[in-house]
Amino acid sequence: MGSAAAPHSQHLAKSCWAGYSYDGVQSTTAAYGVSASLTLARPTVVGLGHVAAWVGVGGAGLGPGGSDEWLQAGIAHDAGGFDVLYYEFKRPGDASATYVTLGSVAPGKTHTFVVYERAGHRNSWAVLIDGKTASPPVGLPASHGRFQPVATAENWDGGVAGTCNSYDFNFSNLAVRTQWAGAWQAFNLSRVLRDPAYLITMRASGFTASSRQA
């Protein structure tokens, strides 16, 4: 993680938020699942930290008693690595998040990601990628009916404040499951997450999140 920042990252460093930053959407209501088609429009460039694009539920401080609890799935790229499919979960009491990679991602290819609470299994979640089960059941205590799903691109600066990495992701066919094991509904895209160092372009059923051109 200590490699030098790429030229594009250095050029934009003064514009980026420190730590983690996001460009995406959060559901306006709690839901029991989230899905999206996600395309890596061009190869990611990561000088420090990582970049990810994901759908998921939960987050830091959102579990029981303010604990960290989440499940997410998407495309990630660590400094020194390459673009991969992944899922990640963190449960209360876990010392750290569990991060699982599932193969490389080719630019221009679309993958479908679903994070959902399993029918008949309260507080038990799972991941589908391209229609196939990608994770074992993941227990998220007290999560039933509580989480507002997120679909977002993410930049982490690797501990060097303001580092911007380069990404270009297309999110489409965004949907949420507003009833447990019920039908999928269109994702309300009105609650937008923005880091001004990046560009988010909204569409009818999704958005594009990308680096601003130098």
C-alpha positions as CSV (number, residue, x, y, z in Angstrom):
1,M,0.0,0.0,0.0
2,G,3.0,2.3,0.1
3,S,3.5,2.8,-3.7
4,A,3.7,6.3,-5.1
5,A,0.5,7.9,-6.2
6,A,-0.2,7.8,-9.9
7,P,0.1,11.1,-11.8
8,H,-3.6,11.5,-12.1
9,S,-4.0,11.0,-8.3
10,Q,-1.3,13.6,-7.6
11,H,-3.0,16.1,-9.8
12,L,-6.3,15.9,-8.0
13,A,-5.0,15.3,-4.5
14,K,-5.9,18.8,-3.1
15,S,-9.5,18.3,-4.2
16,C,-10.4,15.0,-2.5
17,W,-11.9,14.4,0.9
18,A,-9.6,12.8,3.5
19,G,-10.2,9.2,4.3
20,Y,-13.2,7.6,2.6
21,S,-15.3,9.3,0.1
22,Y,-18.4,8.3,-1.8
23,D,-20.4,9.0,-5.0
24,G,-23.7,7.2,-5.1
25,V,-27.2,6.9,-3.7
26,Q,-28.8,5.8,-0.5
27,S,-32.3,4.4,-0.3
28,T,-34.8,6.7,1.4
29,T,-36.4,3.8,3.2
30,A,-35.3,0.6,4.9
31,A,-35.3,-2.5,2.7
32,Y,-34.6,-6.2,2.6
33,G,-32.4,-6.2,-0.5
34,V,-30.6,-4.2,-3.1
35,S,-29.5,-5.0,-6.7
36,A,-27.7,-3.4,-9.6
37,S,-26.0,-4.0,-12.8
38,L,-22.5,-2.6,-12.6
39,T,-20.0,-1.9,-15.4
40,L,-16.4,-1.0,-15.2
41,A,-16.3,1.6,-18.0
42,R,-12.5,1.8,-18.0
43,P,-9.6,0.4,-15.9
44,T,-9.2,1.8,-12.4
45,V,-6.0,3.6,-11.5
46,V,-5.1,3.3,-7.8
47,G,-2.0,5.0,-6.5
48,L,-2.7,4.7,-2.8
49,G,-5.5,3.0,-0.8
50,H,-8.3,1.5,-2.9
51,V,-11.3,2.1,-5.1
52,A,-14.6,0.1,-5.0
53,A,-18.0,0.2,-6.5
54,W,-20.7,-1.7,-4.6
55,V,-24.2,-2.3,-3.4
56,G,-24.9,-3.2,0.2
57,V,-26.5,-2.7,3.6
58,G,-25.3,-1.5,7.0
59,G,-22.2,0.5,7.8
60,A,-19.9,1.8,10.5
61,G,-21.8,2.3,13.7
62,L,-25.1,1.0,12.3
63,G,-25.1,-2.4,14.1
64,P,-26.4,-3.2,17.6
65,G,-25.1,-0.8,20.3
66,G,-23.3,1.3,17.6
67,S,-21.2,-1.6,16.4
68,D,-19.9,-1.9,12.8
69,E,-22.1,-4.2,10.7
70,W,-22.4,-4.5,6.9
71,L,-22.5,-6.7,3.8
72,Q,-21.6,-5.4,0.4
73,A,-20.6,-6.7,-3.1
74,G,-19.2,-5.2,-6.2
75,I,-15.9,-4.4,-7.9
76,A,-12.8,-3.4,-6.1
77,H,-9.2,-2.4,-6.8
78,D,-6.4,-2.2,-4.3
79,A,-3.1,-0.3,-4.9
80,G,-0.8,-2.7,-6.6
81,G,-3.6,-5.0,-7.6
82,F,-6.3,-5.2,-10.3
83,D,-10.0,-4.9,-10.7
84,V,-11.8,-7.8,-9.1
85,L,-15.3,-9.0,-8.1
86,Y,-15.7,-9.2,-4.4
87,Y,-18.0,-9.3,-1.4
88,E,-17.2,-8.1,2.1
89,F,-19.0,-8.4,5.5
90,K,-18.4,-7.2,9.0
91,R,-20.4,-8.5,12.0
92,P,-20.5,-7.1,15.5
93,G,-17.6,-8.6,17.4
94,D,-15.5,-9.4,14.3
95,A,-12.0,-8.1,14.7
96,S,-12.0,-6.9,11.1
97,A,-14.1,-7.2,8.0
98,T,-13.9,-10.3,5.9
99,Y,-13.0,-9.5,2.3
100,V,-13.4,-12.2,-0.4
101,T,-12.3,-11.8,-4.1
102,L,-13.9,-13.8,-6.8
103,G,-11.9,-13.2,-10.0
104,S,-10.9,-10.4,-12.3
105,V,-13.1,-7.9,-14.1
106,A,-12.8,-6.9,-17.7
107,P,-13.5,-3.3,-18.7
108,G,-16.8,-3.0,-20.5
109,K,-18.3,-6.1,-19.1
110,T,-21.5,-5.8,-17.0
111,H,-22.0,-7.8,-13.8
112,T,-25.2,-8.1,-11.7
113,F,-25.0,-7.9,-7.9
114,V,-27.7,-8.7,-5.4
115,V,-27.4,-8.3,-1.6
116,Y,-30.6,-9.6,0.1
117,E,-32.1,-10.9,3.3
118,R,-32.9,-14.6,2.9
119,A,-36.6,-15.6,2.9
120,G,-37.6,-17.2,6.1
121,H,-34.3,-16.5,7.8
122,R,-34.5,-13.2,9.7
123,N,-31.2,-11.3,10.0
124,S,-29.5,-13.7,7.5
125,W,-28.2,-12.2,4.3
126,A,-26.4,-13.4,1.2
127,V,-24.9,-12.3,-2.1
128,L,-25.7,-13.2,-5.7
129,I,-23.3,-12.3,-8.5
130,D,-24.5,-12.8,-12.1
131,G,-27.4,-14.9,-10.8
132,K,-25.3,-17.3,-8.8
133,T,-24.8,-17.6,-5.1
134,A,-21.5,-16.0,-4.2
135,S,-21.4,-16.0,-0.4
136,P,-22.5,-18.2,2.4
137,P,-25.3,-16.9,4.6
138,V,-24.1,-13.9,6.6
139,G,-25.8,-13.2,10.0
140,L,-26.3,-9.5,10.7
141,P,-27.9,-9.3,14.1
142,A,-30.8,-6.9,14.5
143,S,-30.7,-6.0,10.8
144,H,-34.2,-7.0,9.8
145,G,-36.1,-4.0,8.5
146,R,-33.5,-1.5,9.7
147,F,-30.9,-0.8,6.9
148,Q,-31.3,1.7,4.1
149,P,-29.4,0.2,1.1
150,V,-26.5,2.0,-0.6
151,A,-25.2,1.8,-4.2
152,T,-21.9,3.8,-4.5
153,A,-18.4,4.2,-5.8
154,E,-15.8,4.6,-3.0
155,N,-12.3,6.0,-2.8
156,W,-10.0,5.5,0.1
157,D,-6.8,7.6,0.2
158,G,-4.7,5.0,1.9
159,G,-4.0,7.2,4.9
160,V,-2.5,10.0,2.7
161,A,-5.1,12.8,3.1
162,G,-6.7,13.9,-0.1
163,T,-5.4,11.3,-2.5
164,C,-7.7,10.8,-5.4
165,N,-7.7,7.6,-7.4
166,S,-9.2,7.3,-10.8
167,Y,-12.4,5.4,-11.6
168,D,-15.3,5.2,-14.0
169,F,-18.3,3.0,-13.1
170,N,-21.8,2.7,-14.5
171,F,-24.7,1.6,-12.2
172,S,-27.9,0.6,-13.9
173,N,-31.2,-1.3,-13.2
174,L,-31.0,-0.2,-9.5
175,A,-33.7,-1.8,-7.4
176,V,-34.6,-2.5,-3.8
177,R,-36.8,-5.1,-2.1
178,T,-39.1,-3.1,0.2
179,Q,-40.9,-6.2,1.6
180,W,-39.2,-9.2,3.0
181,A,-39.0,-11.7,0.2
182,G,-41.3,-9.4,-1.8
183,A,-41.1,-8.0,-5.3
184,W,-38.3,-5.7,-6.4
185,Q,-39.1,-2.0,-6.8
186,A,-37.3,0.9,-8.4
187,F,-34.6,2.5,-6.3
188,N,-35.5,6.0,-5.2
189,L,-32.5,8.0,-6.4
190,S,-33.2,11.2,-4.6
191,R,-30.7,10.8,-1.8
192,V,-27.4,11.4,-3.5
193,L,-23.9,11.0,-1.9
194,R,-21.3,13.3,-3.5
195,D,-17.6,14.0,-3.2
196,P,-17.0,17.1,-5.3
197,A,-13.7,15.8,-6.5
198,Y,-15.6,13.2,-8.5
199,L,-18.5,13.4,-11.0
200,I,-21.9,11.7,-10.6
201,T,-24.4,11.8,-13.4
202,M,-27.9,10.6,-12.6
203,R,-30.1,8.7,-15.0
204,A,-33.7,7.2,-14.8
205,S,-32.6,3.9,-13.2
206,G,-29.0,4.5,-12.2
207,F,-26.0,6.7,-12.5
208,T,-22.4,7.0,-13.6
209,A,-19.7,7.8,-11.1
210,S,-16.3,8.8,-12.4
211,S,-13.2,10.9,-12.0
212,R,-13.2,14.5,-13.2
213,Q,-11.0,14.9,-16.2
214,A,-7.7,16.6,-15.6
